[in-house]
Amino acid sequence: MLELTDEQQLLVSETRRIAENEFAGNACQWDGEKPWPNLETLSDRGLLGVSLPEEYGGGGMSEFEAILLEEVVGRVCPDTAYALPDMGASRAIAMFGSEAAKEKYLPPVCNAENHVAIAISEPEAGSDVTSMNTHIKEDGGELYLSGEKIWVSSVDEDGAAVVWAKFPDGLGTVIMDFDRAGVEIQENYTNMFGHEQTQFYMEDVHIPEENVLTHGPEGFKQQLKSLNWERLGNSTLCNAVALCAFDKALEYSQDRVQFDQPIGEFQGIEWKLADMAKQIQVSRALTHQLAQSAHRRGESPGRMETSVAKLYSAEMLESVVSESLQIHGANGYQQGHPLEYLYRYARGRRIAAGTDEIQKNTIAGALKEGGLPHIGE
């Protein structure tokens, strides 16, 4: 059982109360729209951006508390958990941004007034970030960004993006405002889950020096630490969505009567529920342990460990949602049913934030370097 401090337990209890009372009614009905009313509610209660610095409107807590909150919210409303700002682009700004950048971009995020996207993939460079063509050049002491990005979520609702690009000294990241001269929206796509993703061009977009986050070999290594938290955030989201599906399947199995008894009394359904619970609890334990351990050490979680968590949780989620839908039978297969909604959502988790295959490559590379760690390492 996860051991929490009194403050953490209070955070979990209060967040659960808000989610169940105020988010449940519209859960699984947002159809790609960002749930701004829910985000505003969390902001009003001081629960939006809980791990972002207090001086910029955040809660000043750790990433561990953010992960606790994400699971509690996502178990009720996956869309709201997906929109929480703690583990994505805002995390990179909080970790590496200049004072000016933090003052400009973090308060609107914590106040539910704006959001920051993250732009990595390109038409010819998805998983292979070293092949990206987006680049920074210096001219007269000023920095200019040119290139192309694709599969960027929520561009129409976000004011800026953390963009990955090549500097003369290696890969790096900058913050780019979408209203800058030289930014051109090329095309919008809608994925299976209903989220809009955008392809856009950049031609000599001026980037102020204070908007540079990382660059160069050491800077890029630092950026990867932010990605480790993003992977763990994705694992948490998978756990939360799996719990959401499981709760619905368990309730349905107790209410649905066939052959004069609830279907949950049949061993075939009992075994499904037991297997689902087993997978969820293993994934939660791994995610919680990594987050809590990193919090205690005061550093980011390891790359291999977060890849293991991200890979396992994404595979677990797809399995659990599929079995939850199976328990609902034809009812769960209808458009508009929460399980149909979650089924479409689950499939994307094996692609977003690093595909299964990339996670396996990362794990294999780490194993070749040092094998699996011994106890105490």
N, C-alpha and C positions, 0 to 999 in steps of 0.2 A: 504494500500500500504506500502511496506517495505521501511523504511526511511534509506538512506545510506549517509555516509559522502562523501565529494568530492573525497577523496582517494579511498573509496570503490567503488564509481560509476565509477571511472577511471579504477579500476581493472576489474570490470564487463565488461565495454565497450571494453577494450583491449583484454580480454580473449575471448569475443564473436567474435571479429573481427578475431582473430587467428583461433579459432575453425571453423568458417564458411568458411574462406578462405583456410585453410590448412588441416583440418581434415574431412570435409564433403565428399570429393571424395571417401575415403576408409571406411567410416562409415558403420557399420553392415556387414563388410566383413572380419573381422580378424580371425574368425573361431577358437577361442581359443588361438591364438598367442597374446603375449603381444605387444602392439603397440609402440615398442621402438622408431621409428622415431618421433612419436608425443610427446613422453615423452622427447626426446632430444630437440625438438622444444621449449617445455615449459621450460626446463632447461635453454636453451640459452636465453630465454626472462626473466629469473628470476621468473618463475611462477610454478616451481616444488618444492613441499615441502614448500609452502608459510607460513605455520604455524610452521615450524620447526626452531630451533634457527639459527640466522644469522651466528654465529661463526662456524657453521658446514655446511654452504652452503645453509641454508634455507632462507625464506623470513622474518622471525622474526615477522610475523603478528599473529593474533589470529586464533583460530579454526573457528570462525565465518566467517572470510575471506576465509578460506579453503573451507567451506561449500558453500559459494557463488560461488567460482571458480568451485567446483565439479558440481554444478547444471548447470552452463553455459556450461561447457565442455560436460557433459553427455547428454544435450539436443541435441547436434550435434553428438557426438560419445560416446556411452555408454561404449565401451571397454576402451577408454582412461580414462574416469572418474573412472572406476573400478580399474585401475592400479595406480591411484594417491596415494601417500604414507602417507598422513597426518593423517588418522583416524585409521590405523591398527597397525601393529607391531612397525612401526617407532614412532608412538605416544607414545607407552609404553616406548620405549628406551629414547625418549626425556624427558618424565616425570620422569622416575625412574632410568635411566641408570647412571653408574659411568662416570666420565670424560673420562676415557680410552675407555669405550664402545661407548660413543657418538662420540668421535674422530674417532673411527674405522668404525662404521656402518652408521652414518648419512651422511657424505659427498658423498659417492658413490650413496646413494639413491637420494640425491638432484641433483647430476650430471647425473642422468639417466644411471649410470654404473652398478647398482646392485639393488636388492630389498630384503626385509626381509619378510619371510612368518610368519604365526602364526599357531602353532600346539597345538590343544586342544583335539580334539576327539580321542577316541580309539575304537577298535572293540567292547569292552564291556562297554564303558563309553562314551556316546555321550552327551546328555543333562545333565546327572547326573555326573558332574565333580568330585563330592566327591568320586565316585567309581573308579577313574582312578588308574592304577597300576604303571604308570611311576613315578619313584622316584629318589631322590638324596640321596647318602650316602657319609659319610665323612671317609676318610682313610688316616692316616698320615698327617692330616691337609689339604688334597686336596679333592675336590668335584668331584663325578662321577655320571653320569646320565645313567639310564637304563630304558627300557620300549619300548612301541610301540605306534605309532601314525598313524592315517588314515584320509583321506579326506583333506590332506594338499595341497593347491593349489600352482602351479608354482615352485615346488621344482627344476625342471631342469633349471630354469632361476634365481633362488634365491641362494645367497651364504650362507644364514643363516636363522634361524627361532627363534622366541620367543616361547619357549616350556613351557607348563604348567606341573608341576610335584609336587609330594608330598615331602616335606622336613620333617625332624623329628618334627618340630614345626608347621606343617600345610602346606596348599597349597602355592605354589609360582611359580615364573617364572624365566627362565634363557634364555640367548642367546646361541644358539648352532650353530657352523659352520658345514655345511654339509660335509666338507672335513676332519673332525676329525676322527681319528681311532676309530672304534667301531660303526660307522653309516653304516647301510646296507639298501639300497633301496630294498623293497620286491616286490612291484607291483604298476603299474600305471593304473589308471582308467580314462575314459573320460565321463564326465557328459553330460546331454542333450544339454547344451549350447556349448559344444566343449572344455571346459576347462579341462585340465589334472589335476587329483588329485592323490596323492601318499600315499602309505602306507610304513612306514619304521620302522626299529628296531634300538634300541640304546643299546649297551652293554658296560658298564663302560666307557662311553665317558667322558673324562676329561673336566671339566668346570672351567675356571679360575675364581677366586673370583670376578674380575671386571665385569664378565658377569652375575652375579646374579642381577636380577632386584628387585624382591620382595619375601618375605617369612614370614611365621608366621601370626597370626590373623590380626594384624594391616597392615602388608604389603599386605595381600590378599585384604583387604578392599580398599587399595589404588589402587590395580590393577583393581578392579571393576570400579573405576572412569574412567580409560582408556577405559573399555568396554562400558561405557555410551556414550563416544564420538564415539566409533565404531558403536553403535546402531544408533546414530544420523547421522553418515556418511552413513549408510545403508538406512536410511529414505531419505536422500538427493539423493542418487543414484536412489531410487525408483521414487522419484519425477521427476528426470531428464529423466529417461527412459520413464516414462509416458508422459512427455512433448514431447519427441522425437516421440512417437507413435501418440500422439494427433495431432501434427503439420502435420504429413503425412496424417492422416485421414481427417483433415480439408481441406488440399490442394486437396486431391483426390475428396472429396465431391463437391468441386467447379469446378473441371475439368471434372469429369465423367458425361456424358450426357446420360440419358435414358428417354424415353417418352417425348422427345423434351425439356428437361430442366435438369440443373445440379441436381444430386441426393441430393445435400445439400438443395435444395428448398423443398423437401418433408418433412413433419412434423415428420415422423418417424425418419429420419436422424437428423433433427434439435434437436429432443429430446435426441437422443443419444449423440450428441455433447454437449448439455447443461448439461446432467448428468455427462459426463466425465469431463467437465470444473469444475463443482461443486466439484467433488471428489478431483481433482488435487489441486484446490485452497485451500480447507480445509487442505489438507496434507501439502502443502507448508507453509501455515500460521502457522500451529503447529510447523513444523520443524524450520522455521525462528525464531519464537518467543522463542523457547527453546534455540536455539544457541545464539541469540542476548542477551537474559536475562542472560545466563551463562557467556557470554563475559563481560557484564556490572558488574556482581558480582565478576568476576575474579575467577571462580570455575567451576567444572564440572557440567553438567546438572544432574538432579535427576534420580534415577534408574526407578521409576514408570513412570515418564513422558517420558523418552526415550523408555521405553517398549511400552507405548501407541502409540508413534509416529512410532516406528518400525512396530508394528502390523498393524496399520491403513494404513501406506504407502504401505506395502507389499500386503495387500488385495486390496487396491486401484489400485496398478499397474497391478495386474493380471486382474482386471475388465476392466481397461482402454485399455490395450493392446488387450484383447479379443474383445472388441467392435470396436476398431480401425481396427482389422483384419476383423471383420464382415462387416464393411463399405466397405472395399476393395473387399469383396466377394472372388470368386475363385482366383483372382489375388494374394491376400494376403496370400493364403493358399499354394502357390507353394514354394518348397524348393529354397532357394536363395533370396527370397523376404525379404525386411527389416522387414515386420511385422511378417513373420514366424520366423525370427531370434530373434526378440524381444519377441515373444510369448514364445519361449524356454527359453530365458533369464529370463523372468518375474517369471516363476514358481519356480526357484531356490531361489528367494528372500524371499519366505515364509519358507525356511528351513535354509539358511545360517545365521550366526550370531545370532542364537537362533530361534527355530521354533515358529510358532504361539502359540502353546500350552504352551511353556515355557514362552512366553511373557504374556499370560493370567494368568499363575500361579503367575508370579511376580506381576502383577497388583492386583490380588486378595489378595495376601499376604499383600501388602501395604495398601489396603483398610481395611483389618481386623485390621491393626495396628492403622490407623488414619483416615480412610475415605477419602473422597475427600477434598482437601484443601479449606479453605475459601478465599475470596478475600483478597489480601494483604499478604497471607502466602506463 
